[in-house]
Amino acid sequence: MRVCHLSLTDFRSYPSAEIALDPGVTAFVGPNGHGKTNLVEAIGYVATQSSHRVATDAPLVRHGAERAIVRALVVRDERRALIELEINPGRANRARVNRSPVARPREALGLLRTVLFAPEDLALVKGDPSERRRFLDDLLVARAPRFAGVRADYDRVLKQRNTLLRTAAATRQGRRRGARRQEDDAAFASAGAGDVLSTLDVWDSHLVRHGAELLAARMDLVEALRPLTAKAYATLAPASAAADLEYRTGVKLSTDCGRSREILEEALRASLAEARQAELERGVTLVGPHRDDLHLALGELPARGYASHGESWSFALALRLAAYDLLRADGGDPVLILDDVFAELDGHRRTRLAEIVAPAEQVLITAAVPDDVPAELAGARFDVTEGSATRVR
């Protein structure tokens, strides 16, 4: 799989751009702030419909423009697909495939698959659990695009359930003013709270259904990633302790039961019932995949807080390399994107990473200076200056 042409209109710093890309290695070289990362960000956006740099779409549209358009011509097994995404901040984005509109942009997911390495990946090790949950969910969607719908359904139900819980908590707190707790709970139960609780039961059912599917998929994914991550980490940092992964959930699971979707539904339903009193008091959903974490360990110690800077980098790279191996095993090399990564690595890690990624069908690199691109990854090169990209070889 590779991108053979990228076209931009009002994306980031580019009023327009037309970039023809070859198989193998292509490096975008230029000073920081001149737009080289914007090019690979656009390709990553076509694959995931999200940015690795910002949480919303608004910064992706050039200042003063109303919308941005990204087009990528993708070749896979000699078949071509033209993917066009129209980014409309504050409104619904639109997508076209081979010039035909699709009902929802997420229907274009899966036509291009990428694995992107970037300085922001340190957050996978040092950041909040949300960073690691996003890593897992993005990889799920890359492997099976239908999980974009599962995740969207879960997020929608979670939002509705939290709104209901906030309403219930506000009602309860209002009735408690000047009253003893037991008297207030009785008043709450007799003053229409039954309607709130019955509605909550309905949202519980939806949350259990979508949450168990997401939970089962994440747990299976982590088991598949574990040996691949350990192998990649040992290659990058052979002197370090062994790397390991564990999916940690607040859903109470029996150690001797299976992990089928049905079993997980029952476990999630029971955990929600146990947490209901606390949820009504706090006005927020306390149990579910949105509160889980991917635990990273080096030997017996958690990587977060104990890993050195170099070990953290190696662990983040190992996770991305494991994702690459999984996607490749599913069929076809994903496009590898290395955004300003080599400048952060010591000589050993630079060499090992270059050797690992060099055989990929297409590798896209950004670097501030030519010397940041390892000799093992010599190939095509674009010089990027003030929002223009010029091919020099």
C-alpha positions as CSV (number, residue, x, y, z in Angstrom):
1,M,0.0,0.0,0.0
2,R,1.2,3.5,-0.8
3,V,0.1,7.0,-1.6
4,C,1.2,8.1,-5.1
5,H,-0.3,11.6,-5.0
6,L,-1.3,14.1,-2.3
7,S,-3.3,17.2,-3.1
8,L,-4.1,19.9,-0.5
9,T,-6.3,22.9,-0.6
10,D,-6.2,25.3,2.4
11,F,-4.8,22.7,4.7
12,R,-2.7,24.2,7.5
13,S,-0.1,26.5,5.9
14,Y,-0.8,25.3,2.3
15,P,-3.2,27.3,0.1
16,S,-2.6,24.5,-2.4
17,A,0.0,21.7,-2.9
18,E,0.4,18.9,-5.4
19,I,2.9,16.2,-4.2
20,A,3.8,13.1,-6.3
21,L,5.2,10.3,-4.2
22,D,7.2,7.2,-5.2
23,P,7.4,3.8,-3.5
24,G,10.2,3.4,-1.0
25,V,11.6,6.3,1.1
26,T,10.7,9.9,0.8
27,A,12.1,12.6,3.1
28,F,10.7,16.1,3.6
29,V,13.5,18.3,4.8
30,G,13.2,21.8,6.1
31,P,13.4,24.2,9.1
32,N,10.9,23.8,11.8
33,G,7.7,25.7,11.3
34,H,7.9,25.7,7.5
35,G,5.3,23.0,6.8
36,K,6.9,19.6,6.4
37,T,4.9,18.0,9.2
38,N,1.7,19.4,7.7
39,L,2.3,17.2,4.7
40,V,2.5,13.9,6.6
41,E,-0.2,15.0,9.0
42,A,-2.5,15.3,6.0
43,I,-1.7,11.8,4.9
44,G,-2.3,10.5,8.5
45,Y,-5.6,12.4,8.5
46,V,-6.8,10.6,5.4
47,A,-6.1,7.3,7.1
48,T,-7.6,8.0,10.5
49,Q,-9.7,11.2,10.0
50,S,-7.9,12.7,13.0
51,S,-4.7,14.5,13.7
52,H,-1.7,13.3,15.8
53,R,-1.1,17.0,16.8
54,V,-4.5,18.5,17.7
55,A,-7.7,17.2,19.1
56,T,-10.1,19.3,16.8
57,D,-10.3,20.0,13.1
58,A,-10.3,23.8,13.3
59,P,-6.5,24.2,13.3
60,L,-6.3,22.1,10.2
61,V,-8.0,24.8,8.1
62,R,-5.7,27.6,6.8
63,H,-6.3,30.9,8.6
64,G,-9.0,32.8,6.7
65,A,-10.4,29.8,4.8
66,E,-13.7,28.2,5.5
67,R,-12.7,24.6,4.8
68,A,-9.8,22.4,3.8
69,I,-9.6,19.6,1.3
70,V,-7.2,16.7,1.4
71,R,-7.0,14.3,-1.5
72,A,-4.9,11.2,-1.6
73,L,-4.5,8.7,-4.5
74,V,-3.8,5.3,-2.9
75,V,-2.5,2.2,-4.6
76,R,-3.0,-1.2,-3.1
77,D,-2.4,-4.4,-5.0
78,E,-2.5,-2.4,-8.3
79,R,-5.9,-1.1,-7.4
80,R,-6.3,2.7,-7.1
81,A,-8.6,4.7,-4.8
82,L,-9.0,8.4,-4.8
83,I,-10.0,9.6,-1.3
84,E,-11.2,13.1,-0.8
85,L,-11.9,14.6,2.6
86,E,-13.5,18.0,3.1
87,I,-12.9,19.4,6.6
88,N,-15.6,21.8,7.8
89,P,-15.0,23.1,11.4
90,G,-18.3,23.5,13.2
91,R,-20.1,21.5,10.5
92,A,-20.2,18.0,9.3
93,N,-17.1,16.9,7.3
94,R,-17.7,15.2,3.9
95,A,-15.9,12.5,2.0
96,R,-15.8,11.2,-1.5
97,V,-14.2,8.0,-2.8
98,N,-13.4,7.8,-6.5
99,R,-15.3,11.1,-6.8
100,S,-18.5,9.6,-5.5
101,P,-19.9,11.0,-2.2
102,V,-20.2,8.5,0.7
103,A,-22.9,8.8,3.4
104,R,-20.5,9.2,6.3
105,P,-16.8,10.1,6.2
106,R,-15.9,7.0,8.3
107,E,-17.0,4.9,5.3
108,A,-13.7,5.9,3.8
109,L,-11.7,4.5,6.7
110,G,-9.6,1.4,5.9
111,L,-8.8,2.5,2.3
112,L,-5.4,3.9,3.5
113,R,-3.6,2.5,6.6
114,T,-0.7,4.3,8.2
115,V,1.5,3.9,11.2
116,L,2.8,7.2,12.4
117,F,5.8,7.8,14.7
118,A,6.1,11.4,16.1
119,P,7.5,13.2,19.2
120,E,4.0,13.2,20.6
121,D,4.3,9.4,21.0
122,L,6.1,10.0,24.3
123,A,2.6,10.6,25.7
124,L,1.9,6.9,25.2
125,V,4.3,6.2,28.0
126,K,4.3,9.4,30.1
127,G,0.8,10.7,29.4
128,D,-2.7,10.1,30.7
129,P,-4.6,6.9,30.1
130,S,-6.6,8.6,27.4
131,E,-3.5,8.6,25.2
132,R,-3.2,4.9,25.5
133,R,-6.9,4.3,25.0
134,R,-6.8,6.3,21.8
135,F,-3.8,4.3,20.6
136,L,-5.8,1.1,21.0
137,D,-8.9,2.4,19.5
138,D,-7.2,3.9,16.5
139,L,-5.5,0.6,15.9
140,L,-8.8,-1.3,16.2
141,V,-10.3,1.0,13.5
142,A,-7.3,0.6,11.3
143,R,-7.7,-3.2,11.4
144,A,-11.5,-3.2,11.3
145,P,-13.1,0.1,10.3
146,R,-16.5,-1.0,11.7
147,F,-15.0,-0.2,15.1
148,A,-15.3,3.5,14.3
149,G,-19.0,3.0,14.6
150,V,-18.7,1.0,17.8
151,R,-16.6,3.7,19.4
152,A,-19.0,6.5,18.1
153,D,-22.0,4.6,19.5
154,Y,-20.3,4.1,22.9
155,D,-19.3,7.8,23.1
156,R,-22.8,8.9,22.2
157,V,-24.4,6.6,24.9
158,L,-21.8,7.7,27.5
159,K,-22.6,11.4,26.8
160,Q,-26.3,10.8,27.2
161,R,-25.9,8.7,30.3
162,N,-23.6,11.3,31.9
163,T,-26.2,14.0,31.2
164,L,-28.8,12.0,32.9
165,L,-26.5,11.3,35.9
166,R,-25.7,15.0,36.2
167,T,-29.4,15.9,36.3
168,A,-30.1,13.2,38.9
169,A,-27.1,14.4,41.0
170,A,-28.3,18.0,40.8
171,T,-31.8,17.1,41.8
172,R,-30.6,15.0,44.7
173,Q,-28.2,17.7,46.0
174,G,-31.0,20.3,45.8
175,R,-33.3,18.2,47.9
176,R,-30.6,17.6,50.4
177,R,-30.3,21.2,51.4
178,G,-31.4,21.4,55.0
179,A,-32.5,17.8,55.2
180,R,-31.0,14.7,56.6
181,R,-29.7,12.2,54.0
182,Q,-32.1,9.4,54.8
183,E,-35.1,11.7,54.6
184,D,-33.8,13.2,51.4
185,D,-33.2,9.8,49.7
186,A,-36.8,8.9,50.5
187,A,-38.0,12.2,49.0
188,F,-35.9,11.7,46.0
189,A,-37.4,8.2,45.4
190,S,-40.9,9.5,45.8
191,A,-40.6,12.7,43.7
192,G,-40.2,11.4,40.2
193,A,-36.8,9.8,40.6
194,G,-38.2,6.5,39.5
195,D,-38.5,7.9,36.0
196,V,-34.9,9.0,36.1
197,L,-33.8,5.6,37.3
198,S,-35.8,3.7,34.8
199,T,-34.3,5.8,32.0
200,L,-30.9,5.1,33.4
201,D,-31.6,1.4,33.1
202,V,-32.3,1.9,29.4
203,W,-29.0,3.7,28.9
204,D,-27.2,1.1,31.0
205,S,-28.3,-1.6,28.5
206,H,-27.0,0.5,25.6
207,L,-23.7,1.1,27.4
208,V,-23.3,-2.5,28.3
209,R,-23.8,-3.6,24.7
210,H,-21.4,-1.2,23.1
211,G,-19.0,-1.2,26.0
212,A,-18.6,-5.0,26.1
213,E,-17.9,-5.1,22.4
214,L,-15.2,-2.4,22.7
215,L,-13.8,-4.0,25.8
216,A,-13.5,-7.5,24.2
217,A,-11.8,-6.0,21.2
218,R,-9.3,-4.1,23.2
219,M,-8.4,-7.0,25.4
220,D,-7.9,-9.3,22.3
221,L,-5.8,-6.5,20.7
222,V,-3.5,-6.2,23.8
223,E,-2.9,-9.9,23.8
224,A,-1.9,-9.7,20.2
225,L,0.4,-6.7,20.8
226,R,2.2,-8.1,23.8
227,P,4.8,-10.4,22.1
228,L,5.3,-8.0,19.2
229,T,5.9,-5.1,21.5
230,A,8.3,-7.1,23.7
231,K,10.3,-8.2,20.6
232,A,10.5,-4.7,19.1
233,Y,11.5,-3.2,22.5
234,A,14.3,-5.8,22.9
235,T,15.6,-4.9,19.5
236,L,15.6,-1.2,20.2
237,A,16.9,-1.4,23.8
238,P,18.6,-4.8,24.3
239,A,20.2,-3.7,27.6
240,S,16.9,-2.7,29.2
241,A,14.4,-4.8,31.3
242,A,11.8,-6.6,29.3
243,A,8.7,-4.7,28.2
244,D,5.2,-5.9,28.9
245,L,1.6,-4.8,28.4
246,E,-1.5,-5.4,30.5
247,Y,-5.1,-4.1,29.9
248,R,-6.5,-2.8,33.1
249,T,-10.2,-2.3,33.5
250,G,-12.5,-1.2,36.3
251,V,-15.0,-3.9,35.3
252,K,-14.8,-6.7,37.8
253,L,-13.8,-9.9,36.0
254,S,-13.5,-13.4,37.4
255,T,-10.1,-14.8,36.9
256,D,-11.4,-18.2,36.0
257,C,-14.0,-17.1,33.4
258,G,-13.7,-16.5,29.7
259,R,-13.6,-13.2,27.9
260,S,-16.5,-13.7,25.5
261,R,-18.7,-10.7,24.7
262,E,-21.6,-12.2,26.6
263,I,-19.5,-12.7,29.8
264,L,-18.1,-9.2,29.5
265,E,-21.7,-7.8,29.1
266,E,-22.7,-9.5,32.4
267,A,-19.6,-8.3,34.2
268,L,-20.1,-4.7,33.0
269,R,-23.7,-4.7,33.9
270,A,-22.9,-6.0,37.4
271,S,-20.1,-3.3,37.8
272,L,-22.5,-0.6,36.8
273,A,-25.1,-1.8,39.3
274,E,-22.5,-1.8,42.1
275,A,-21.3,1.7,41.1
276,R,-24.8,3.3,40.7
277,Q,-25.1,4.9,44.1
278,A,-21.7,6.6,43.7
279,E,-22.6,7.6,40.1
280,L,-25.8,9.2,41.3
281,E,-23.9,11.2,43.9
282,R,-21.1,12.3,41.6
283,G,-23.1,12.7,38.4
284,V,-20.7,10.8,36.1
285,T,-20.2,7.3,34.7
286,L,-17.5,5.6,36.8
287,V,-17.2,2.2,35.1
288,G,-16.6,1.3,31.4
289,P,-13.9,1.3,28.7
290,H,-13.7,5.1,28.9
291,R,-11.9,4.7,32.3
292,D,-9.6,1.8,31.4
293,D,-5.9,1.9,30.9
294,L,-3.1,0.1,29.0
295,H,-0.5,-0.6,31.6
296,L,3.1,-0.5,30.4
297,A,5.8,-2.2,32.4
298,L,9.6,-2.6,32.2
299,G,10.4,-5.7,34.3
300,E,8.6,-5.3,37.6
301,L,8.2,-1.6,37.4
302,P,5.6,0.6,35.6
303,A,7.2,2.5,32.7
304,R,5.4,5.7,33.6
305,G,7.4,7.4,36.3
306,Y,10.3,4.9,36.2
307,A,11.5,4.6,32.6
308,S,14.3,6.9,31.5
309,H,13.8,9.3,28.5
310,G,15.5,6.8,26.2
311,E,13.5,3.9,27.5
312,S,10.3,5.8,27.2
313,W,11.2,6.6,23.5
314,S,12.0,3.0,22.9
315,F,8.7,1.8,24.4
316,A,6.7,4.3,22.4
317,L,8.5,3.2,19.2
318,A,8.0,-0.5,20.1
319,L,4.2,0.1,20.4
320,R,4.1,1.6,16.9
321,L,6.3,-1.1,15.5
322,A,4.0,-3.7,17.0
323,A,1.0,-2.0,15.4
324,Y,2.9,-2.0,12.1
325,D,3.5,-5.8,12.4
326,L,-0.2,-6.4,13.2
327,L,-1.4,-4.4,10.2
328,R,1.1,-6.0,7.9
329,A,0.0,-9.4,9.0
330,D,-3.6,-8.5,8.2
331,G,-2.5,-8.0,4.6
332,G,-0.3,-5.3,2.9
333,D,2.2,-2.9,4.3
334,P,0.8,0.2,5.9
335,V,2.5,3.5,5.0
336,L,5.1,4.3,7.6
337,I,5.4,7.9,8.7
338,L,8.3,9.1,10.8
339,D,7.7,12.7,11.8
340,D,10.9,14.3,13.2
341,V,11.7,11.1,15.1
342,F,15.4,10.5,14.3
343,A,16.6,13.8,15.9
344,E,15.3,12.5,19.2
345,L,17.2,9.2,19.1
346,D,20.7,8.2,20.0
347,G,22.9,6.5,17.3
348,H,22.0,2.9,18.3
349,R,18.3,3.5,18.2
350,R,18.5,5.5,15.0
351,T,20.3,2.6,13.3
352,R,18.0,-0.1,14.6
353,L,14.8,1.8,13.7
354,A,16.1,2.6,10.2
355,E,17.0,-1.1,9.6
356,I,13.5,-2.2,10.8
357,V,11.5,0.2,8.6
358,A,13.7,0.3,5.5
359,P,12.0,-2.7,3.8
360,A,8.5,-1.1,4.1
361,E,6.7,-0.4,0.8
362,Q,6.5,3.3,1.5
363,V,8.3,5.3,4.2
364,L,7.7,9.1,4.7
365,I,10.2,11.0,6.8
366,T,10.3,14.6,8.1
367,A,13.6,16.1,9.3
368,A,15.0,19.5,10.0
369,V,18.3,18.8,8.2
370,P,19.5,16.1,5.8
371,D,21.9,14.6,8.3
372,D,18.9,13.6,10.5
373,V,17.9,11.1,7.8
374,P,19.9,7.8,8.3
375,A,22.0,6.6,5.4
376,E,19.9,3.3,5.5
377,L,16.9,5.4,4.4
378,A,18.3,7.3,1.5
379,G,15.7,8.0,-1.2
380,A,13.6,10.7,-2.7
381,R,13.8,14.1,-1.1
382,F,11.7,17.3,-1.0
383,D,13.0,20.6,0.4
384,V,10.2,22.4,2.3
385,T,10.4,26.1,2.8
386,E,7.7,28.5,3.8
387,G,4.8,26.2,2.8
388,S,6.2,25.0,-0.5
389,A,7.7,21.6,-1.2
390,T,10.3,21.2,-4.0
391,R,11.6,17.8,-5.1
392,V,15.4,17.8,-5.3
393,R,16.1,14.2,-6.0
